[in-house]
Amino acid sequence: MSPSQSPSRKSAAVWRALIEIGFIVFLFYSNLLMGEFTHVNGQGKSLAFAIRDIFTVTNLVIAVISGLIGYVVVESLRKQI
């Protein structure tokens, strides 16, 4: 392998990791939004209220940690196969 291919391979691995973690974060927030919207769907409650309620720093930290754990699990399974 030539040295010029190594950075490209590393950047491809980083992009794949970011995309997979981002997808897990997206699934986390979409699931949270569905649950929150159905939970608060009462008089005067709206989708905008549910969105404001779920986008907090705590939820972001949980989503990123879940994404990292999910990425590690998927990568370990990928290497075992």
mmCIF file as gemmi writes it, N, C-alpha and C atoms, coordinates in Angstrom:
data_model
loop_
_atom_site.group_PDB
_atom_site.id
_atom_site.type_symbol
_atom_site.label_atom_id
_atom_site.label_alt_id
_atom_site.label_comp_id
_atom_site.label_asym_id
_atom_site.label_entity_id
_atom_site.label_seq_id
_atom_site.pdbx_PDB_ins_code
_atom_site.Cartn_x
_atom_site.Cartn_y
_atom_site.Cartn_z
_atom_site.occupancy
_atom_site.B_iso_or_equiv
_atom_site.pdbx_formal_charge
_atom_site.auth_seq_id
_atom_site.auth_asym_id
_atom_site.pdbx_PDB_model_num
ATOM 1 N N . MET Axp A 1 ? 0.848 -1.167 0 1 0 ? 1 A 1
ATOM 2 C CA . MET Axp A 1 ? 0 0 0 1 0 ? 1 A 1
ATOM 3 C C . MET Axp A 1 ? 0.9 1.239 0 1 0 ? 1 A 1
ATOM 4 N N . SER Axp A 2 ? 0.628 2.146 -0.853 1 0 ? 2 A 1
ATOM 5 C CA . SER Axp A 2 ? 1.44 3.353 -0.933 1 0 ? 2 A 1
ATOM 6 C C . SER Axp A 2 ? 1.011 4.35 0.147 1 0 ? 2 A 1
ATOM 7 N N . PRO Axp A 3 ? 1.916 5.241 0.547 1 0 ? 3 A 1
ATOM 8 C CA . PRO Axp A 3 ? 1.585 6.217 1.598 1 0 ? 3 A 1
ATOM 9 C C . PRO Axp A 3 ? 0.44 7.148 1.215 1 0 ? 3 A 1
ATOM 10 N N . SER Axp A 4 ? 0.228 7.373 -0.081 1 0 ? 4 A 1
ATOM 11 C CA . SER Axp A 4 ? -0.841 8.277 -0.487 1 0 ? 4 A 1
ATOM 12 C C . SER Axp A 4 ? -2.228 7.672 -0.262 1 0 ? 4 A 1
ATOM 13 N N . GLN Axp A 5 ? -2.329 6.357 -0.166 1 0 ? 5 A 1
ATOM 14 C CA . GLN Axp A 5 ? -3.624 5.722 0.056 1 0 ? 5 A 1
ATOM 15 C C . GLN Axp A 5 ? -3.994 5.673 1.536 1 0 ? 5 A 1
ATOM 16 N N . SER Axp A 6 ? -3.028 5.729 2.427 1 0 ? 6 A 1
ATOM 17 C CA . SER Axp A 6 ? -3.283 5.602 3.856 1 0 ? 6 A 1
ATOM 18 C C . SER Axp A 6 ? -4.178 6.719 4.414 1 0 ? 6 A 1
ATOM 19 N N . PRO Axp A 7 ? -3.908 8.015 4.134 1 0 ? 7 A 1
ATOM 20 C CA . PRO Axp A 7 ? -4.805 9.051 4.657 1 0 ? 7 A 1
ATOM 21 C C . PRO Axp A 7 ? -6.225 8.933 4.103 1 0 ? 7 A 1
ATOM 22 N N . SER Axp A 8 ? -6.345 8.533 2.853 1 0 ? 8 A 1
ATOM 23 C CA . SER Axp A 8 ? -7.67 8.383 2.278 1 0 ? 8 A 1
ATOM 24 C C . SER Axp A 8 ? -8.437 7.271 2.977 1 0 ? 8 A 1
ATOM 25 N N . ARG Axp A 9 ? -7.754 6.196 3.291 1 0 ? 9 A 1
ATOM 26 C CA . ARG Axp A 9 ? -8.379 5.067 3.98 1 0 ? 9 A 1
ATOM 27 C C . ARG Axp A 9 ? -8.789 5.466 5.398 1 0 ? 9 A 1
ATOM 28 N N . LYS Axp A 10 ? -7.939 6.249 6.066 1 0 ? 10 A 1
ATOM 29 C CA . LYS Axp A 10 ? -8.266 6.706 7.409 1 0 ? 10 A 1
ATOM 30 C C . LYS Axp A 10 ? -9.445 7.663 7.389 1 0 ? 10 A 1
ATOM 31 N N . SER Axp A 11 ? -9.467 8.567 6.429 1 0 ? 11 A 1
ATOM 32 C CA . SER Axp A 11 ? -10.58 9.509 6.364 1 0 ? 11 A 1
ATOM 33 C C . SER Axp A 11 ? -11.879 8.791 6.013 1 0 ? 11 A 1
ATOM 34 N N . ALA Axp A 12 ? -11.804 7.746 5.209 1 0 ? 12 A 1
ATOM 35 C CA . ALA Axp A 12 ? -13.009 6.974 4.902 1 0 ? 12 A 1
ATOM 36 C C . ALA Axp A 12 ? -13.532 6.275 6.15 1 0 ? 12 A 1
ATOM 37 N N . ALA Axp A 13 ? -12.631 5.77 6.986 1 0 ? 13 A 1
ATOM 38 C CA . ALA Axp A 13 ? -13.045 5.115 8.229 1 0 ? 13 A 1
ATOM 39 C C . ALA Axp A 13 ? -13.669 6.126 9.195 1 0 ? 13 A 1
ATOM 40 N N . VAL Axp A 14 ? -13.095 7.319 9.248 1 0 ? 14 A 1
ATOM 41 C CA . VAL Axp A 14 ? -13.641 8.362 10.122 1 0 ? 14 A 1
ATOM 42 C C . VAL Axp A 14 ? -15.018 8.785 9.636 1 0 ? 14 A 1
ATOM 43 N N . TRP Axp A 15 ? -15.173 8.964 8.322 1 0 ? 15 A 1
ATOM 44 C CA . TRP Axp A 15 ? -16.475 9.34 7.768 1 0 ? 15 A 1
ATOM 45 C C . TRP Axp A 15 ? -17.524 8.263 8.034 1 0 ? 15 A 1
ATOM 46 N N . ARG Axp A 16 ? -17.124 7.003 7.878 1 0 ? 16 A 1
ATOM 47 C CA . ARG Axp A 16 ? -18.062 5.911 8.138 1 0 ? 16 A 1
ATOM 48 C C . ARG Axp A 16 ? -18.487 5.911 9.598 1 0 ? 16 A 1
ATOM 49 N N . ALA Axp A 17 ? -17.536 6.13 10.503 1 0 ? 17 A 1
ATOM 50 C CA . ALA Axp A 17 ? -17.863 6.179 11.932 1 0 ? 17 A 1
ATOM 51 C C . ALA Axp A 17 ? -18.808 7.339 12.237 1 0 ? 17 A 1
ATOM 52 N N . LEU Axp A 18 ? -18.53 8.506 11.677 1 0 ? 18 A 1
ATOM 53 C CA . LEU Axp A 18 ? -19.392 9.666 11.912 1 0 ? 18 A 1
ATOM 54 C C . LEU Axp A 18 ? -20.802 9.441 11.367 1 0 ? 18 A 1
ATOM 55 N N . ILE Axp A 19 ? -20.895 8.83 10.206 1 0 ? 19 A 1
ATOM 56 C CA . ILE Axp A 19 ? -22.207 8.566 9.611 1 0 ? 19 A 1
ATOM 57 C C . ILE Axp A 19 ? -22.981 7.558 10.447 1 0 ? 19 A 1
ATOM 58 N N . GLU Axp A 20 ? -22.316 6.5 10.89 1 0 ? 20 A 1
ATOM 59 C CA . GLU Axp A 20 ? -23.001 5.493 11.704 1 0 ? 20 A 1
ATOM 60 C C . GLU Axp A 20 ? -23.429 6.062 13.053 1 0 ? 20 A 1
ATOM 61 N N . ILE Axp A 21 ? -22.576 6.838 13.691 1 0 ? 21 A 1
ATOM 62 C CA . ILE Axp A 21 ? -22.934 7.455 14.966 1 0 ? 21 A 1
ATOM 63 C C . ILE Axp A 21 ? -24.062 8.465 14.761 1 0 ? 21 A 1
ATOM 64 N N . GLY Axp A 22 ? -23.977 9.244 13.693 1 0 ? 22 A 1
ATOM 65 C CA . GLY Axp A 22 ? -25.042 10.204 13.382 1 0 ? 22 A 1
ATOM 66 C C . GLY Axp A 22 ? -26.374 9.53 13.131 1 0 ? 22 A 1
ATOM 67 N N . PHE Axp A 23 ? -26.353 8.378 12.486 1 0 ? 23 A 1
ATOM 68 C CA . PHE Axp A 23 ? -27.587 7.647 12.233 1 0 ? 23 A 1
ATOM 69 C C . PHE Axp A 23 ? -28.186 7.136 13.54 1 0 ? 23 A 1
ATOM 70 N N . ILE Axp A 24 ? -27.343 6.66 14.446 1 0 ? 24 A 1
ATOM 71 C CA . ILE Axp A 24 ? -27.838 6.197 15.745 1 0 ? 24 A 1
ATOM 72 C C . ILE Axp A 24 ? -28.421 7.369 16.534 1 0 ? 24 A 1
ATOM 73 N N . VAL Axp A 25 ? -27.77 8.528 16.488 1 0 ? 25 A 1
ATOM 74 C CA . VAL Axp A 25 ? -28.292 9.72 17.157 1 0 ? 25 A 1
ATOM 75 C C . VAL Axp A 25 ? -29.634 10.119 16.546 1 0 ? 25 A 1
ATOM 76 N N . PHE Axp A 26 ? -29.744 10.055 15.221 1 0 ? 26 A 1
ATOM 77 C CA . PHE Axp A 26 ? -31.008 10.355 14.55 1 0 ? 26 A 1
ATOM 78 C C . PHE Axp A 26 ? -32.117 9.414 15.013 1 0 ? 26 A 1
ATOM 79 N N . LEU Axp A 27 ? -31.815 8.122 15.085 1 0 ? 27 A 1
ATOM 80 C CA . LEU Axp A 27 ? -32.819 7.154 15.547 1 0 ? 27 A 1
ATOM 81 C C . LEU Axp A 27 ? -33.214 7.418 16.997 1 0 ? 27 A 1
ATOM 82 N N . PHE Axp A 28 ? -32.239 7.783 17.824 1 0 ? 28 A 1
ATOM 83 C CA . PHE Axp A 28 ? -32.525 8.098 19.225 1 0 ? 28 A 1
ATOM 84 C C . PHE Axp A 28 ? -33.5 9.27 19.309 1 0 ? 28 A 1
ATOM 85 N N . TYR Axp A 29 ? -33.196 10.35 18.6 1 0 ? 29 A 1
ATOM 86 C CA . TYR Axp A 29 ? -34.057 11.534 18.667 1 0 ? 29 A 1
ATOM 87 C C . TYR Axp A 29 ? -35.42 11.297 18.028 1 0 ? 29 A 1
ATOM 88 N N . SER Axp A 30 ? -35.478 10.544 16.948 1 0 ? 30 A 1
ATOM 89 C CA . SER Axp A 30 ? -36.782 10.285 16.339 1 0 ? 30 A 1
ATOM 90 C C . SER Axp A 30 ? -37.646 9.436 17.265 1 0 ? 30 A 1
ATOM 91 N N . ASN Axp A 31 ? -37.041 8.453 17.936 1 0 ? 31 A 1
ATOM 92 C CA . ASN Axp A 31 ? -37.787 7.646 18.891 1 0 ? 31 A 1
ATOM 93 C C . ASN Axp A 31 ? -38.234 8.487 20.081 1 0 ? 31 A 1
ATOM 94 N N . LEU Axp A 32 ? -37.355 9.344 20.573 1 0 ? 32 A 1
ATOM 95 C CA . LEU Axp A 32 ? -37.689 10.227 21.685 1 0 ? 32 A 1
ATOM 96 C C . LEU Axp A 32 ? -38.802 11.191 21.304 1 0 ? 32 A 1
ATOM 97 N N . LEU Axp A 33 ? -38.743 11.714 20.085 1 0 ? 33 A 1
ATOM 98 C CA . LEU Axp A 33 ? -39.773 12.637 19.617 1 0 ? 33 A 1
ATOM 99 C C . LEU Axp A 33 ? -41.125 11.95 19.502 1 0 ? 33 A 1
ATOM 100 N N . MET Axp A 34 ? -41.136 10.729 18.966 1 0 ? 34 A 1
ATOM 101 C CA . MET Axp A 34 ? -42.415 10.018 18.858 1 0 ? 34 A 1
ATOM 102 C C . MET Axp A 34 ? -43.019 9.783 20.236 1 0 ? 34 A 1
ATOM 103 N N . GLY Axp A 35 ? -42.188 9.345 21.181 1 0 ? 35 A 1
ATOM 104 C CA . GLY Axp A 35 ? -42.69 9.103 22.529 1 0 ? 35 A 1
ATOM 105 C C . GLY Axp A 35 ? -43.152 10.37 23.211 1 0 ? 35 A 1
ATOM 106 N N . GLU Axp A 36 ? -42.384 11.439 23.075 1 0 ? 36 A 1
ATOM 107 C CA . GLU Axp A 36 ? -42.728 12.707 23.709 1 0 ? 36 A 1
ATOM 108 C C . GLU Axp A 36 ? -43.978 13.316 23.083 1 0 ? 36 A 1
ATOM 109 N N . PHE Axp A 37 ? -44.1 13.233 21.776 1 0 ? 37 A 1
ATOM 110 C CA . PHE Axp A 37 ? -45.252 13.827 21.112 1 0 ? 37 A 1
ATOM 111 C C . PHE Axp A 37 ? -46.533 13.103 21.481 1 0 ? 37 A 1
ATOM 112 N N . THR Axp A 38 ? -46.497 11.789 21.56 1 0 ? 38 A 1
ATOM 113 C CA . THR Axp A 38 ? -47.703 11.056 21.944 1 0 ? 38 A 1
ATOM 114 C C . THR Axp A 38 ? -47.992 11.229 23.433 1 0 ? 38 A 1
ATOM 115 N N . HIS Axp A 39 ? -46.948 11.431 24.238 1 0 ? 39 A 1
ATOM 116 C CA . HIS Axp A 39 ? -47.136 11.606 25.678 1 0 ? 39 A 1
ATOM 117 C C . HIS Axp A 39 ? -47.753 12.959 26.007 1 0 ? 39 A 1
ATOM 118 N N . VAL Axp A 40 ? -47.32 14.023 25.334 1 0 ? 40 A 1
ATOM 119 C CA . VAL Axp A 40 ? -47.794 15.372 25.655 1 0 ? 40 A 1
ATOM 120 C C . VAL Axp A 40 ? -48.91 15.836 24.732 1 0 ? 40 A 1
ATOM 121 N N . ASN Axp A 41 ? -49.434 14.947 23.929 1 0 ? 41 A 1
ATOM 122 C CA . ASN Axp A 41 ? -50.453 15.34 22.959 1 0 ? 41 A 1
ATOM 123 C C . ASN Axp A 41 ? -51.777 15.596 23.675 1 0 ? 41 A 1
ATOM 124 N N . GLY Axp A 42 ? -51.886 16.745 24.296 1 0 ? 42 A 1
ATOM 125 C CA . GLY Axp A 42 ? -53.103 17.128 24.997 1 0 ? 42 A 1
ATOM 126 C C . GLY Axp A 42 ? -53.538 18.505 24.549 1 0 ? 42 A 1
ATOM 127 N N . GLN Axp A 43 ? -54.39 19.095 25.359 1 0 ? 43 A 1
ATOM 128 C CA . GLN Axp A 43 ? -54.897 20.434 25.061 1 0 ? 43 A 1
ATOM 129 C C . GLN Axp A 43 ? -53.756 21.442 25.058 1 0 ? 43 A 1
ATOM 130 N N . GLY Axp A 44 ? -53.543 22.113 23.942 1 0 ? 44 A 1
ATOM 131 C CA . GLY Axp A 44 ? -52.523 23.147 23.842 1 0 ? 44 A 1
ATOM 132 C C . GLY Axp A 44 ? -51.118 22.628 23.6 1 0 ? 44 A 1
ATOM 133 N N . LYS Axp A 45 ? -50.94 21.34 23.496 1 0 ? 45 A 1
ATOM 134 C CA . LYS Axp A 45 ? -49.614 20.768 23.245 1 0 ? 45 A 1
ATOM 135 C C . LYS Axp A 45 ? -49.436 20.59 21.74 1 0 ? 45 A 1
ATOM 136 N N . SER Axp A 46 ? -48.244 20.871 21.265 1 0 ? 46 A 1
ATOM 137 C CA . SER Axp A 46 ? -47.999 20.79 19.83 1 0 ? 46 A 1
ATOM 138 C C . SER Axp A 46 ? -46.691 20.067 19.558 1 0 ? 46 A 1
ATOM 139 N N . LEU Axp A 47 ? -46.433 19.845 18.28 1 0 ? 47 A 1
ATOM 140 C CA . LEU Axp A 47 ? -45.175 19.234 17.867 1 0 ? 47 A 1
ATOM 141 C C . LEU Axp A 47 ? -44.002 20.131 18.236 1 0 ? 47 A 1
ATOM 142 N N . ALA Axp A 48 ? -44.181 21.433 18.112 1 0 ? 48 A 1
ATOM 143 C CA . ALA Axp A 48 ? -43.111 22.376 18.473 1 0 ? 48 A 1
ATOM 144 C C . ALA Axp A 48 ? -42.787 22.276 19.962 1 0 ? 48 A 1
ATOM 145 N N . PHE Axp A 49 ? -43.791 22.092 20.792 1 0 ? 49 A 1
ATOM 146 C CA . PHE Axp A 49 ? -43.563 21.92 22.232 1 0 ? 49 A 1
ATOM 147 C C . PHE Axp A 49 ? -42.749 20.659 22.499 1 0 ? 49 A 1
ATOM 148 N N . ALA Axp A 50 ? -43.111 19.575 21.821 1 0 ? 50 A 1
ATOM 149 C CA . ALA Axp A 50 ? -42.396 18.306 22.007 1 0 ? 50 A 1
ATOM 150 C C . ALA Axp A 50 ? -40.948 18.431 21.545 1 0 ? 50 A 1
ATOM 151 N N . ILE Axp A 51 ? -40.717 19.11 20.436 1 0 ? 51 A 1
ATOM 152 C CA . ILE Axp A 51 ? -39.352 19.291 19.924 1 0 ? 51 A 1
ATOM 153 C C . ILE Axp A 51 ? -38.516 20.106 20.906 1 0 ? 51 A 1
ATOM 154 N N . ARG Axp A 52 ? -39.101 21.186 21.435 1 0 ? 52 A 1
ATOM 155 C CA . ARG Axp A 52 ? -38.374 21.996 22.424 1 0 ? 52 A 1
ATOM 156 C C . ARG Axp A 52 ? -38.066 21.188 23.68 1 0 ? 52 A 1
ATOM 157 N N . ASP Axp A 53 ? -38.954 20.275 24.007 1 0 ? 53 A 1
ATOM 158 C CA . ASP Axp A 53 ? -38.794 19.487 25.226 1 0 ? 53 A 1
ATOM 159 C C . ASP Axp A 53 ? -37.693 18.433 25.103 1 0 ? 53 A 1
ATOM 160 N N . ILE Axp A 54 ? -37.441 17.903 23.902 1 0 ? 54 A 1
ATOM 161 C CA . ILE Axp A 54 ? -36.465 16.818 23.774 1 0 ? 54 A 1
ATOM 162 C C . ILE Axp A 54 ? -35.055 17.287 23.454 1 0 ? 54 A 1
ATOM 163 N N . PHE Axp A 55 ? -34.892 18.457 22.877 1 0 ? 55 A 1
ATOM 164 C CA . PHE Axp A 55 ? -33.553 18.929 22.525 1 0 ? 55 A 1
ATOM 165 C C . PHE Axp A 55 ? -32.902 19.634 23.713 1 0 ? 55 A 1
ATOM 166 N N . THR Axp A 56 ? -32.341 18.807 24.593 1 0 ? 56 A 1
ATOM 167 C CA . THR Axp A 56 ? -31.646 19.316 25.772 1 0 ? 56 A 1
ATOM 168 C C . THR Axp A 56 ? -30.216 18.787 25.746 1 0 ? 56 A 1
ATOM 169 N N . VAL Axp A 57 ? -29.371 19.377 26.575 1 0 ? 57 A 1
ATOM 170 C CA . VAL Axp A 57 ? -27.978 18.945 26.656 1 0 ? 57 A 1
ATOM 171 C C . VAL Axp A 57 ? -27.9 17.511 27.173 1 0 ? 57 A 1
ATOM 172 N N . THR Axp A 58 ? -28.741 17.189 28.143 1 0 ? 58 A 1
ATOM 173 C CA . THR Axp A 58 ? -28.744 15.833 28.699 1 0 ? 58 A 1
ATOM 174 C C . THR Axp A 58 ? -29.081 14.803 27.633 1 0 ? 58 A 1
ATOM 175 N N . ASN Axp A 59 ? -30.107 15.072 26.849 1 0 ? 59 A 1
ATOM 176 C CA . ASN Axp A 59 ? -30.482 14.14 25.78 1 0 ? 59 A 1
ATOM 177 C C . ASN Axp A 59 ? -29.394 14.037 24.723 1 0 ? 59 A 1
ATOM 178 N N . LEU Axp A 60 ? -28.718 15.137 24.433 1 0 ? 60 A 1
ATOM 179 C CA . LEU Axp A 60 ? -27.621 15.102 23.463 1 0 ? 60 A 1
ATOM 180 C C . LEU Axp A 60 ? -26.476 14.229 23.963 1 0 ? 60 A 1
ATOM 181 N N . VAL Axp A 61 ? -26.128 14.361 25.234 1 0 ? 61 A 1
ATOM 182 C CA . VAL Axp A 61 ? -25.056 13.54 25.806 1 0 ? 61 A 1
ATOM 183 C C . VAL Axp A 61 ? -25.441 12.064 25.751 1 0 ? 61 A 1
ATOM 184 N N . ILE Axp A 62 ? -26.672 11.756 26.125 1 0 ? 62 A 1
ATOM 185 C CA . ILE Axp A 62 ? -27.148 10.374 26.079 1 0 ? 62 A 1
ATOM 186 C C . ILE Axp A 62 ? -27.109 9.852 24.643 1 0 ? 62 A 1
ATOM 187 N N . ALA Axp A 63 ? -27.532 10.657 23.683 1 0 ? 63 A 1
ATOM 188 C CA . ALA Axp A 63 ? -27.549 10.232 22.286 1 0 ? 63 A 1
ATOM 189 C C . ALA Axp A 63 ? -26.138 9.969 21.762 1 0 ? 63 A 1
ATOM 190 N N . VAL Axp A 64 ? -25.193 10.837 22.087 1 0 ? 64 A 1
ATOM 191 C CA . VAL Axp A 64 ? -23.819 10.659 21.602 1 0 ? 64 A 1
ATOM 192 C C . VAL Axp A 64 ? -23.174 9.435 22.248 1 0 ? 64 A 1
ATOM 193 N N . ILE Axp A 65 ? -23.382 9.257 23.546 1 0 ? 65 A 1
ATOM 194 C CA . ILE Axp A 65 ? -22.83 8.069 24.214 1 0 ? 65 A 1
ATOM 195 C C . ILE Axp A 65 ? -23.453 6.803 23.645 1 0 ? 65 A 1
ATOM 196 N N . SER Axp A 66 ? -24.755 6.821 23.415 1 0 ? 66 A 1
ATOM 197 C CA . SER Axp A 66 ? -25.423 5.664 22.807 1 0 ? 66 A 1
ATOM 198 C C . SER Axp A 66 ? -24.895 5.405 21.405 1 0 ? 66 A 1
ATOM 199 N N . GLY Axp A 67 ? -24.659 6.475 20.658 1 0 ? 67 A 1
ATOM 200 C CA . GLY Axp A 67 ? -24.101 6.325 19.319 1 0 ? 67 A 1
ATOM 201 C C . GLY Axp A 67 ? -22.718 5.713 19.33 1 0 ? 67 A 1
ATOM 202 N N . LEU Axp A 68 ? -21.886 6.144 20.26 1 0 ? 68 A 1
ATOM 203 C CA . LEU Axp A 68 ? -20.532 5.584 20.367 1 0 ? 68 A 1
ATOM 204 C C . LEU Axp A 68 ? -20.572 4.112 20.785 1 0 ? 68 A 1
ATOM 205 N N . ILE Axp A 69 ? -21.424 3.788 21.747 1 0 ? 69 A 1
ATOM 206 C CA . ILE Axp A 69 ? -21.559 2.39 22.166 1 0 ? 69 A 1
ATOM 207 C C . ILE Axp A 69 ? -22.075 1.539 21.012 1 0 ? 69 A 1
ATOM 208 N N . GLY Axp A 70 ? -23.084 2.044 20.317 1 0 ? 70 A 1
ATOM 209 C CA . GLY Axp A 70 ? -23.624 1.307 19.173 1 0 ? 70 A 1
ATOM 210 C C . GLY Axp A 70 ? -22.586 1.1 18.085 1 0 ? 70 A 1
ATOM 211 N N . TYR Axp A 71 ? -21.769 2.112 17.822 1 0 ? 71 A 1
ATOM 212 C CA . TYR Axp A 71 ? -20.719 1.985 16.817 1 0 ? 71 A 1
ATOM 213 C C . TYR Axp A 71 ? -19.7 0.928 17.207 1 0 ? 71 A 1
ATOM 214 N N . VAL Axp A 72 ? -19.287 0.926 18.475 1 0 ? 72 A 1
ATOM 215 C CA . VAL Axp A 72 ? -18.312 -0.061 18.947 1 0 ? 72 A 1
ATOM 216 C C . VAL Axp A 72 ? -18.881 -1.471 18.837 1 0 ? 72 A 1
ATOM 217 N N . VAL Axp A 73 ? -20.143 -1.636 19.208 1 0 ? 73 A 1
ATOM 218 C CA . VAL Axp A 73 ? -20.772 -2.959 19.128 1 0 ? 73 A 1
ATOM 219 C C . VAL Axp A 73 ? -20.866 -3.429 17.685 1 0 ? 73 A 1
ATOM 220 N N . VAL Axp A 74 ? -21.307 -2.548 16.793 1 0 ? 74 A 1
ATOM 221 C CA . VAL Axp A 74 ? -21.444 -2.923 15.379 1 0 ? 74 A 1
ATOM 222 C C . VAL Axp A 74 ? -20.083 -3.249 14.774 1 0 ? 74 A 1
ATOM 223 N N . GLU Axp A 75 ? -19.071 -2.459 15.095 1 0 ? 75 A 1
ATOM 224 C CA . GLU Axp A 75 ? -17.732 -2.728 14.563 1 0 ? 75 A 1
ATOM 225 C C . GLU Axp A 75 ? -17.177 -4.045 15.084 1 0 ? 75 A 1
ATOM 226 N N . SER Axp A 76 ? -17.413 -4.357 16.343 1 0 ? 76 A 1
ATOM 227 C CA . SER Axp A 76 ? -16.922 -5.635 16.87 1 0 ? 76 A 1
ATOM 228 C C . SER Axp A 76 ? -17.65 -6.808 16.227 1 0 ? 76 A 1
ATOM 229 N N . LEU Axp A 77 ? -18.946 -6.649 15.984 1 0 ? 77 A 1
ATOM 230 C CA . LEU Axp A 77 ? -19.69 -7.701 15.279 1 0 ? 77 A 1
ATOM 231 C C . LEU Axp A 77 ? -19.224 -7.824 13.833 1 0 ? 77 A 1
ATOM 232 N N . ARG Axp A 78 ? -18.919 -6.706 13.22 1 0 ? 78 A 1
ATOM 233 C CA . ARG Axp A 78 ? -18.458 -6.702 11.837 1 0 ? 78 A 1
ATOM 234 C C . ARG Axp A 78 ? -17.117 -7.427 11.708 1 0 ? 78 A 1
ATOM 235 N N . LYS Axp A 79 ? -16.257 -7.27 12.697 1 0 ? 79 A 1
ATOM 236 C CA . LYS Axp A 79 ? -14.942 -7.924 12.668 1 0 ? 79 A 1
ATOM 237 C C . LYS Axp A 79 ? -15.044 -9.424 12.958 1 0 ? 79 A 1
ATOM 238 N N . GLN Axp A 80 ? -16.056 -9.83 13.728 1 0 ? 80 A 1
ATOM 239 C CA . GLN Axp A 80 ? -16.243 -11.243 14.043 1 0 ? 80 A 1
ATOM 240 C C . GLN Axp A 80 ? -16.779 -12.026 12.855 1 0 ? 80 A 1
ATOM 241 N N . ILE Axp A 81 ? -17.503 -11.38 11.989 1 0 ? 81 A 1
ATOM 242 C CA . ILE Axp A 81 ? -18.118 -12.081 10.855 1 0 ? 81 A 1
ATOM 243 C C . ILE Axp A 81 ? -17.134 -12.339 9.773 1 0 ? 81 A 1
